[in-house]
Amino acid sequence: GDLLPADGVLIQGNDLKIDESALTGESDHVRKSLDKDPLLLSGTHVMEGSGRMVVTAVGVNSQSGIIFTLLGAAGDHEDEGSDRKG
């Protein structure tokens, strides 16, 4: 499936199913529709169907960007702590 490069809101869809396991760990595909759960997240994969979305966030402002930033910040603190002796 195609990788979603940005966060957005679904504005048109046809039997759209998304693999959100990269963000949520949930292995089941999530059905997206205008009526129910129209939010699409970067870093997820389109498994079935098609759709159009309005982009709401990209890069470090997207959900995957925020996660990577937080993971990087946690790694920086661990590195600082490992330099201390005693």
Backbone torsions as a table, in degrees:
resi	resn	phi	psi	omega
1	GLY	NA	157.9	178.0
2	ASP	-70.3	139.9	176.2
3	LEU	-83.9	130.3	176.5
4	LEU	-79.6	122.3	-175.7
5	PRO	-86.9	-6.6	-175.7
6	ALA	-151.1	161.6	171.9
7	ASP	-80.1	151.3	177.9
8	GLY	-170.3	179.1	178.3
9	VAL	-117.1	128.7	179.6
10	LEU	-65.0	128.7	177.1
11	ILE	-115.4	-16.5	177.0
12	GLN	-155.3	130.5	-178.8
13	GLY	-149.2	153.4	178.6
14	ASN	-134.6	99.8	178.2
15	ASP	49.6	52.0	-175.0
16	LEU	-84.3	125.3	176.1
17	LYS	-126.3	132.6	-173.8
18	ILE	-119.3	139.5	172.7
19	ASP	-94.1	106.7	-178.3
20	GLU	-101.5	15.2	-174.4
21	SER	-61.7	-27.9	179.3
22	ALA	-63.6	-30.2	-179.1
23	LEU	-100.3	-38.4	-172.1
24	THR	-105.5	-20.8	-175.7
25	GLY	84.0	-8.6	179.4
26	GLU	-75.1	124.5	-175.5
27	SER	-83.0	-19.2	179.8
28	ASP	-73.6	143.2	176.2
29	HIS	-73.6	142.8	-177.0
30	VAL	-103.6	125.6	177.4
31	ARG	-79.7	128.3	179.5
32	LYS	-110.6	140.1	177.0
33	SER	-150.3	166.4	179.4
34	LEU	-64.7	-35.6	-176.3
35	ASP	-78.6	-36.7	-172.5
36	LYS	-133.9	121.3	176.4
37	ASP	58.9	64.3	-179.6
38	PRO	-85.2	1.0	-175.5
39	LEU	-81.0	126.5	178.0
40	LEU	-112.9	136.4	-174.0
41	LEU	-116.3	142.0	178.3
42	SER	-64.4	149.7	-179.6
43	GLY	87.3	-4.3	177.1
44	THR	-97.9	165.1	-175.6
45	HIS	-118.0	138.4	173.5
46	VAL	-79.2	122.6	-177.9
47	MET	-102.8	-33.0	179.4
48	GLU	-146.9	155.6	173.6
49	GLY	78.4	-166.4	-179.2
50	SER	-149.9	166.2	179.2
51	GLY	-175.5	171.8	174.8
52	ARG	-127.0	146.2	179.5
53	MET	-138.2	157.6	170.9
54	VAL	-95.3	123.7	-178.5
55	VAL	-72.6	131.3	179.8
56	THR	-112.8	-22.7	179.9
57	ALA	-157.4	144.4	177.4
58	VAL	-134.5	164.1	174.5
59	GLY	57.5	-134.1	-176.6
60	VAL	-67.8	-14.3	178.4
61	ASN	-87.7	-10.5	179.1
62	SER	-80.5	167.3	-179.8
63	GLN	-59.1	-45.7	179.5
64	SER	-68.0	-35.1	176.5
65	GLY	-63.5	-40.9	178.1
66	ILE	-64.4	-42.8	179.0
67	ILE	-62.4	-47.2	179.8
68	PHE	-63.1	-37.6	177.7
69	THR	-64.0	-44.9	179.1
70	LEU	-64.5	-40.7	177.7
71	LEU	-64.5	-39.2	177.5
72	GLY	-65.4	-39.4	178.8
73	ALA	-66.1	-39.7	177.9
74	ALA	-64.7	-39.3	178.2
75	GLY	-65.3	-36.5	178.6
76	ASP	-64.9	-40.7	-179.5
77	HIS	-67.3	-39.0	179.0
78	GLU	-64.1	-41.4	179.9
79	ASP	-63.7	-39.8	179.6
80	GLU	-64.3	-41.4	-179.7
81	GLY	-67.3	-29.6	-177.6
82	SER	-75.7	-15.4	179.8
83	ASP	-81.3	-17.7	-176.8
84	ARG	-78.8	140.1	177.9
85	LYS	-115.3	129.1	173.5
86	GLY	79.3	NA	NA
